[in-house]
Amino acid sequence: MTIFDIASNVRQNGIDLVPATNNEINGVKSLSKKELPQAYIEYLKLMGNGTPNGFLKGQSCFLNEIPNLKEWSNELLDENNFDRKLTENDFVFWMSQGYQFAFFKLDEGDDPPIYYYREGTNQTDFVKITNSFSEFLYRLSINDKFLFDIEKPLN
Protein backbone atom coordinates (compact mmCIF):
# COMPACT_ATOMS: atom_id res chain seq x y z
CA MET A 1 0.00 0.00 0.00
CA THR A 2 1.38 3.42 -0.94
CA ILE A 3 1.50 6.49 1.29
CA PHE A 4 -1.15 8.05 -0.98
CA ASP A 5 -3.43 5.01 -0.44
CA ILE A 6 -2.97 5.22 3.32
CA ALA A 7 -3.77 8.96 3.27
CA SER A 8 -6.89 8.28 1.17
CA ASN A 9 -8.08 5.65 3.64
CA VAL A 10 -7.47 7.97 6.57
CA ARG A 11 -9.42 10.77 4.83
CA GLN A 12 -12.30 8.36 4.13
CA ASN A 13 -12.53 7.88 7.89
CA GLY A 14 -13.22 11.60 8.26
CA ILE A 15 -9.74 12.59 9.39
CA ASP A 16 -8.25 15.83 8.09
CA LEU A 17 -4.68 15.83 6.79
CA VAL A 18 -2.61 19.02 6.82
CA PRO A 19 0.18 18.88 4.22
CA ALA A 20 3.62 20.39 4.55
CA THR A 21 4.74 23.09 2.15
CA ASN A 22 7.77 22.64 -0.10
CA ASN A 23 9.70 25.10 2.10
CA GLU A 24 8.82 23.10 5.21
CA ILE A 25 9.86 19.85 3.53
CA ASN A 26 13.15 21.46 2.52
CA GLY A 27 13.64 22.38 6.18
CA VAL A 28 13.24 18.72 7.17
CA LYS A 29 15.61 17.68 4.39
CA SER A 30 18.22 20.07 5.80
CA LEU A 31 18.26 18.04 9.05
CA SER A 32 20.05 15.23 7.22
CA LYS A 33 23.30 15.08 5.28
CA LYS A 34 21.78 12.30 3.16
CA GLU A 35 18.67 12.15 1.01
CA LEU A 36 15.42 11.35 2.81
CA PRO A 37 13.43 8.34 1.56
CA GLN A 38 10.74 9.07 -1.02
CA ALA A 39 8.00 7.41 1.06
CA TYR A 40 8.79 9.76 3.95
CA ILE A 41 8.73 12.81 1.64
CA GLU A 42 5.29 11.67 0.41
CA TYR A 43 4.10 11.41 4.01
CA LEU A 44 5.25 14.98 4.67
CA LYS A 45 3.56 16.22 1.49
CA LEU A 46 0.25 14.66 2.52
CA MET A 47 0.16 15.12 6.31
CA GLY A 48 3.41 16.66 7.53
CA ASN A 49 1.61 19.40 9.45
CA GLY A 50 -0.71 17.07 11.28
CA THR A 51 -3.97 15.22 11.47
CA PRO A 52 -5.90 17.42 13.88
CA ASN A 53 -8.90 15.17 14.44
CA GLY A 54 -7.57 11.66 14.67
CA PHE A 55 -4.84 9.53 13.11
CA LEU A 56 -1.45 10.16 14.78
CA LYS A 57 -2.93 12.80 17.06
CA GLY A 58 -0.79 13.19 20.17
CA GLN A 59 2.22 11.50 18.62
CA SER A 60 5.44 13.35 17.84
CA CYS A 61 5.83 12.93 14.10
CA PHE A 62 4.85 16.26 12.56
CA LEU A 63 6.81 19.30 11.45
CA ASN A 64 6.51 21.13 14.76
CA GLU A 65 8.52 18.38 16.51
CA ILE A 66 10.57 16.60 13.84
CA PRO A 67 13.69 18.77 14.43
CA ASN A 68 13.79 17.64 18.10
CA LEU A 69 13.07 13.93 17.74
CA LYS A 70 16.64 12.69 17.40
CA GLU A 71 17.82 14.77 20.36
CA TRP A 72 14.92 13.53 22.51
CA SER A 73 15.62 9.95 21.44
CA ASN A 74 19.31 10.25 22.32
CA GLU A 75 18.34 11.65 25.73
CA LEU A 76 16.03 8.68 26.27
CA LEU A 77 18.82 6.25 25.36
CA ASP A 78 21.22 8.03 27.73
CA GLU A 79 18.69 8.06 30.59
CA ASN A 80 18.26 4.30 30.16
CA ASN A 81 22.01 3.58 29.79
CA PHE A 82 21.27 1.87 26.49
CA ASP A 83 24.50 0.65 24.87
CA ARG A 84 23.51 1.42 21.27
CA LYS A 85 23.49 5.00 19.97
CA LEU A 86 21.86 6.65 16.98
CA THR A 87 24.17 7.55 14.10
CA GLU A 88 24.12 10.18 11.36
CA ASN A 89 22.58 7.50 9.16
CA ASP A 90 19.55 7.14 11.50
CA PHE A 91 16.57 9.48 11.08
CA VAL A 92 14.08 9.52 13.94
CA PHE A 93 10.64 10.34 12.52
CA TRP A 94 8.26 9.20 15.29
CA MET A 95 8.15 9.33 19.07
CA SER A 96 5.32 8.64 21.46
CA GLN A 97 4.94 9.80 25.04
CA GLY A 98 8.70 10.27 25.42
CA TYR A 99 9.38 6.58 26.08
CA GLN A 100 9.44 5.02 22.61
CA PHE A 101 10.64 6.02 19.17
CA ALA A 102 11.02 4.74 15.63
CA PHE A 103 13.58 5.54 12.95
CA PHE A 104 14.83 4.51 9.54
CA LYS A 105 18.32 4.28 8.12
CA LEU A 106 19.00 6.80 5.38
CA ASP A 107 20.82 4.26 3.21
CA GLU A 108 18.10 1.61 3.05
CA GLY A 109 16.07 2.78 0.05
CA ASP A 110 13.01 4.83 -0.82
CA ASP A 111 10.69 2.96 1.58
CA PRO A 112 13.09 1.75 4.28
CA PRO A 113 12.58 -0.70 7.15
CA ILE A 114 11.65 0.77 10.53
CA TYR A 115 13.59 0.24 13.74
CA TYR A 116 12.21 0.75 17.22
CA TYR A 117 13.22 1.38 20.82
CA ARG A 118 11.04 1.39 23.93
CA GLU A 119 12.23 1.95 27.47
CA GLY A 120 11.34 -0.56 30.15
CA THR A 121 12.20 -3.57 27.99
CA ASN A 122 15.14 -5.95 27.87
CA GLN A 123 16.21 -4.67 24.47
CA THR A 124 19.94 -4.89 23.79
CA ASP A 125 19.62 -3.50 20.27
CA PHE A 126 17.14 -1.60 18.16
CA VAL A 127 14.40 -3.88 16.82
CA LYS A 128 13.23 -3.93 13.21
CA ILE A 129 9.42 -3.80 13.44
CA THR A 130 8.39 -3.34 9.80
CA ASN A 131 9.96 -3.92 6.42
CA SER A 132 9.05 -0.42 5.19
CA PHE A 133 7.96 3.05 6.25
CA SER A 134 4.68 2.63 4.36
CA GLU A 135 3.98 -0.61 6.26
CA PHE A 136 4.62 1.20 9.56
CA LEU A 137 2.22 4.00 8.62
CA TYR A 138 -0.42 1.56 7.35
CA ARG A 139 -0.26 -0.54 10.51
CA LEU A 140 -0.62 2.60 12.63
CA SER A 141 -3.61 3.62 10.52
CA ILE A 142 -5.43 0.35 11.24
CA ASN A 143 -4.42 0.34 14.94
CA ASP A 144 -2.46 -2.89 14.57
CA LYS A 145 -1.94 -3.98 18.18
CA PHE A 146 1.06 -6.13 17.18
CA LEU A 147 3.05 -3.33 15.52
CA PHE A 148 5.19 -2.72 18.59
CA ASP A 149 5.49 -6.38 19.64
CA ILE A 150 9.26 -6.56 20.01
CA GLU A 151 9.10 -10.15 21.24
CA LYS A 152 8.72 -11.18 17.58
CA PRO A 153 11.21 -8.99 15.69
CA LEU A 154 11.58 -9.24 11.93
CA ASN A 155 14.73 -10.62 10.35
Secondary structure, 3 states (H helix, E strand, C coil): CCHHHHHHHHHHCCCCCCCCCHHHHHHHHCCCCCCCCHHHHHHHHHHCCCCCCCCCCCCECCCCCHHHHHHHHHHHHHHCCCCCCCCCCEEEEEEECCCEEEEEECCCCCCCCEEEEECCCCCCCCEEEECCHHHHHHHHHCCCCCCCCCCCCCC
